[in-house]
Amino acid sequence: MAAGPDSSPTGRPDVIDIFSILLTHGLILLVGWRLLTRADLDAEDGADETQARPWLAGQADRPKTGPDA
């Protein structure tokens, strides 16, 4: 029996390939499970426009430095 490109010379699938597939699929399932159990996904009121966005703090104080400054 000739070995295919996705199997080792012994005829068995490579262990690292199975491990990497199981690891990535397991992580995707974990992220999906965590997203589905979030409480804020059950809220129907929409996005709160007054929500604090700390990454924008002080942006209005910076001088504009672009072509349309």
Rosetta blueprint (number, residue, H / E / L):
1 M L
2 A L
3 A L
4 G L
5 P L
6 D L
7 S E
8 S L
9 P L
10 T L
11 G L
12 R L
13 P E
14 D L
15 V H
16 I H
17 D H
18 I H
19 F H
20 S H
21 I H
22 L H
23 L H
24 T H
25 H H
26 G H
27 L H
28 I H
29 L H
30 L H
31 V H
32 G H
33 W H
34 R H
35 L H
36 L H
37 T L
38 R L
39 A H
40 D H
41 L H
42 D H
43 A L
44 E L
45 D L
46 G L
47 A L
48 D L
49 E L
50 T L
51 Q L
52 A L
53 R L
54 P H
55 W H
56 L H
57 A L
58 G L
59 Q L
60 A L
61 D L
62 R L
63 P L
64 K L
65 T L
66 G L
67 P L
68 D L
69 A L
